[in-house]
Amino acid sequence: MPKHATILAVNKHLHPVRLATYSSRCGNDPYLTLELYKWNLQVRIYHPRKRAGISSCPQIEADAPKVVWAMDFQFDSTVDGKAIKIASMIDEHTRQSLLNIVERSITAQRLTDELDKTFALWGGPPLVLRMDNGPEFISHVLQQFCRDRVGISYIPPGTPWNNGHIESFNNRLRKECLNRNHWTSLLEARVVIEDFKDDHNHRHRHSSLGYLTPAEYAAQCTHNHQPVEGCEID
């Protein structure tokens, strides 16, 4: 004869009234079953607190180009259900998109390899990389790569608004690109996402940049960075 725990585990999708009726038919006290059901709803699930990365620079304002580059990941999938992971990075001052990695998975080593290429392409690293506390970002591999080369500024766990520029970029990428396409292959996703990021740099005009494109703004920007106390790389 099924007991309360078995009934709750197997039939947790049932409406409480139907659950009590079924429990009664099994010879159990329906009121006790309902009490256990309500208690189960109130049980708080423990989620381990995210480990926070150790920043080498404080939260600073991107007052010039190549001061703060912000990174983040997004996920999508091909029509066969296989995952796609997308790495993006922007210059917070110019809003330029600087990085495009589209793979099934992205390791910390792959990320640092691509960062190395990006630094070379853009004439060196920025002052600071801003990112959340994702496993790739707080990894020993990335920490070693950045040491004596570029500062790291981790946002507090659970505060995506502290990385607002890349969040805004990712929201636009989601709405205007990812949600409008059904990827038949990883290659298709790579090509279309790369085209979107190129369009963002050279054709998308930003009101915050005086209605210039990021590339146009970067070409004429003359702002200079003011050093910030507490940044080990500054």
C-alpha positions as CSV (number, residue, x, y, z in Angstrom):
1,M,0.0,0.0,0.0
2,P,1.5,3.4,-1.0
3,K,2.4,5.6,1.9
4,H,2.4,9.4,2.1
5,A,6.0,9.9,0.9
6,T,5.5,7.6,-2.1
7,I,2.2,9.2,-3.0
8,L,3.7,12.7,-2.8
9,A,6.8,11.8,-4.8
10,V,5.0,10.0,-7.6
11,N,1.9,12.2,-7.8
12,K,3.2,15.7,-7.0
13,H,1.8,17.0,-10.2
14,L,-1.8,16.3,-9.1
15,H,-4.2,19.0,-7.7
16,P,-4.2,18.8,-3.9
17,V,-7.9,17.7,-3.8
18,R,-7.2,14.8,-6.2
19,L,-4.1,14.0,-4.3
20,A,-6.0,13.7,-1.0
21,T,-8.7,11.5,-2.7
22,Y,-6.1,9.2,-4.1
23,S,-4.4,9.0,-0.7
24,S,-7.7,8.1,1.0
25,R,-8.3,5.3,-1.5
26,C,-4.9,3.9,-0.6
27,G,-6.0,3.7,3.1
28,N,-4.1,6.8,4.3
29,D,-5.3,9.9,6.2
30,P,-6.0,12.4,3.4
31,Y,-5.6,15.3,5.8
32,L,-2.1,14.2,6.8
33,T,-1.2,13.9,3.1
34,L,-2.4,17.4,2.5
35,E,-0.4,18.7,5.5
36,L,2.7,17.0,4.2
37,Y,2.0,18.4,0.7
38,K,1.7,22.0,2.0
39,W,4.9,21.5,4.1
40,N,6.7,20.2,1.1
41,L,5.8,23.4,-0.8
42,Q,7.4,25.5,1.9
43,V,10.7,23.6,2.0
44,R,13.4,26.0,0.8
45,I,15.9,24.5,-1.6
46,Y,19.5,25.2,-0.7
47,H,21.5,26.8,-3.6
48,P,25.2,26.9,-2.9
49,R,26.4,30.5,-2.9
50,K,28.5,31.4,-6.0
51,R,32.2,31.7,-5.4
52,A,33.2,35.3,-6.0
53,G,36.3,36.1,-8.0
54,I,39.1,38.3,-6.6
55,S,39.3,41.7,-8.4
56,S,42.6,43.4,-9.0
57,C,40.8,46.7,-9.8
58,P,37.8,48.4,-8.3
59,Q,34.6,49.2,-10.2
60,I,35.7,52.1,-12.5
61,E,34.0,54.2,-15.1
62,A,34.9,53.7,-18.7
63,D,35.9,57.4,-19.3
64,A,37.9,56.7,-22.5
65,P,38.4,53.9,-25.1
66,K,40.3,50.8,-23.9
67,V,39.6,51.4,-20.2
68,V,36.9,48.8,-19.5
69,W,36.1,45.9,-21.8
70,A,33.0,43.9,-20.5
71,M,32.6,40.2,-21.2
72,D,29.7,37.8,-20.8
73,F,28.2,34.5,-22.2
74,Q,24.9,33.7,-23.7
75,F,23.3,30.4,-24.7
76,D,21.2,29.2,-27.6
77,S,20.7,25.9,-29.4
78,T,20.5,24.5,-32.9
79,V,17.3,22.8,-34.1
80,D,18.6,19.4,-33.0
81,G,18.6,20.7,-29.4
82,K,22.4,20.9,-29.1
83,A,23.7,23.8,-27.0
84,I,25.5,26.8,-28.4
85,K,27.6,29.0,-26.2
86,I,28.3,32.6,-27.3
87,A,31.1,34.8,-25.8
88,S,30.8,38.6,-26.4
89,M,32.9,41.5,-25.3
90,I,32.4,45.3,-25.8
91,D,34.3,48.4,-25.1
92,E,32.1,50.2,-22.5
93,H,33.1,53.7,-23.8
94,T,32.8,53.2,-27.5
95,R,30.2,50.3,-27.4
96,Q,32.3,48.4,-30.0
97,S,31.9,44.7,-30.2
98,L,35.3,43.1,-29.9
99,L,34.9,39.4,-29.6
100,N,32.8,36.7,-31.1
101,I,33.2,33.0,-30.0
102,V,30.4,30.7,-31.0
103,E,30.9,27.1,-30.0
104,R,29.2,24.1,-28.4
105,S,31.3,24.8,-25.3
106,I,34.0,27.3,-24.4
107,T,36.7,26.4,-22.0
108,A,38.8,28.9,-20.0
109,Q,41.8,28.0,-22.1
110,R,39.9,28.7,-25.3
111,L,38.7,32.0,-23.9
112,T,42.2,33.2,-23.0
113,D,43.5,32.1,-26.5
114,E,40.8,34.3,-28.1
115,L,41.5,37.2,-25.7
116,D,45.2,37.1,-26.7
117,K,44.3,37.4,-30.4
118,T,41.8,40.2,-29.6
119,F,44.4,42.2,-27.6
120,A,46.8,41.9,-30.6
121,L,44.1,42.9,-33.0
122,W,43.2,46.0,-31.1
123,G,46.7,47.2,-30.2
124,G,47.0,45.8,-26.7
125,P,44.7,45.0,-23.8
126,P,42.4,47.4,-22.0
127,L,43.0,48.7,-18.5
128,V,40.3,46.4,-17.0
129,L,38.2,43.4,-18.0
130,R,34.8,43.6,-16.3
131,M,32.9,40.3,-15.9
132,D,30.6,38.3,-13.6
133,N,31.6,35.3,-11.5
134,G,31.1,32.5,-14.0
135,P,33.4,29.5,-13.7
136,E,35.4,30.4,-16.8
137,F,35.9,34.0,-15.5
138,I,37.1,33.1,-12.0
139,S,39.3,30.2,-13.3
140,H,42.9,29.9,-12.5
141,V,43.6,29.9,-16.2
142,L,42.1,33.3,-16.7
143,Q,43.6,34.7,-13.5
144,Q,47.1,33.7,-14.7
145,F,46.5,35.1,-18.2
146,C,45.5,38.5,-16.8
147,R,48.3,38.8,-14.2
148,D,50.5,41.8,-14.9
149,R,48.7,42.3,-18.2
150,V,45.2,43.5,-17.6
151,G,43.2,44.3,-14.5
152,I,40.1,42.3,-13.5
153,S,36.9,43.8,-12.1
154,Y,34.3,41.2,-11.0
155,I,30.8,42.4,-10.3
156,P,29.2,41.2,-7.1
157,P,27.4,37.9,-7.5
158,G,23.8,38.2,-8.5
159,T,24.1,41.8,-9.7
160,P,24.0,41.8,-13.5
161,W,23.0,45.5,-13.5
162,N,26.6,46.2,-12.5
163,N,27.6,44.9,-15.9
164,G,24.9,46.9,-17.7
165,H,26.6,47.7,-21.0
166,I,27.3,44.1,-22.0
167,E,23.8,43.1,-20.6
168,S,22.2,45.7,-22.9
169,F,24.3,44.4,-25.9
170,N,23.3,40.8,-25.1
171,N,19.6,41.7,-24.8
172,R,19.7,43.3,-28.3
173,L,21.6,40.3,-29.6
174,R,18.9,38.0,-28.2
175,K,15.9,40.0,-29.4
176,E,17.2,41.0,-32.9
177,C,19.3,37.9,-33.8
178,L,19.0,34.8,-31.7
179,N,15.2,34.9,-31.2
180,R,14.7,35.5,-35.0
181,N,16.7,32.5,-36.2
182,H,16.5,28.7,-36.0
183,W,20.0,27.5,-36.4
184,T,20.4,24.4,-38.6
185,S,24.1,24.2,-37.8
186,L,26.8,25.7,-35.6
187,L,28.4,27.2,-38.8
188,E,25.2,29.0,-39.6
189,A,25.0,30.5,-36.1
190,R,28.6,31.6,-36.3
191,V,28.2,33.4,-39.6
192,V,24.9,35.2,-38.7
193,I,26.1,36.2,-35.2
194,E,29.3,37.6,-36.7
195,D,27.3,39.6,-39.2
196,F,25.1,41.0,-36.4
197,K,28.1,42.1,-34.4
198,D,29.7,43.7,-37.5
199,D,26.4,45.5,-38.2
200,H,26.4,46.7,-34.6
201,N,29.8,48.2,-35.0
202,H,29.4,49.9,-38.4
203,R,25.7,50.5,-39.0
204,H,23.8,50.7,-35.7
205,R,23.6,54.2,-34.4
206,H,23.6,54.9,-30.6
207,S,21.8,57.9,-29.0
208,S,24.4,57.8,-26.2
209,L,27.1,58.3,-28.9
210,G,25.5,61.3,-30.5
211,Y,23.8,59.0,-33.0
212,L,27.2,57.8,-34.4
213,T,28.0,54.1,-34.9
214,P,30.5,52.6,-32.4
215,A,33.2,52.6,-35.2
216,E,32.5,56.2,-36.1
217,Y,32.6,57.3,-32.5
218,A,35.8,55.4,-31.7
219,A,37.5,57.0,-34.8
220,Q,37.0,60.5,-33.5
221,C,37.0,60.0,-29.7
222,T,39.8,62.0,-28.0
223,H,38.9,61.3,-24.4
224,N,41.8,60.4,-22.0
225,H,41.6,58.1,-19.0
226,Q,42.0,59.5,-15.5
227,P,44.0,57.1,-13.4
228,V,42.0,55.5,-10.5
229,E,43.5,54.8,-7.1
230,G,43.5,51.1,-6.1
231,C,43.9,49.6,-9.6
232,E,47.0,47.5,-9.7
233,I,47.4,48.0,-13.5
234,D,46.7,51.7,-13.6
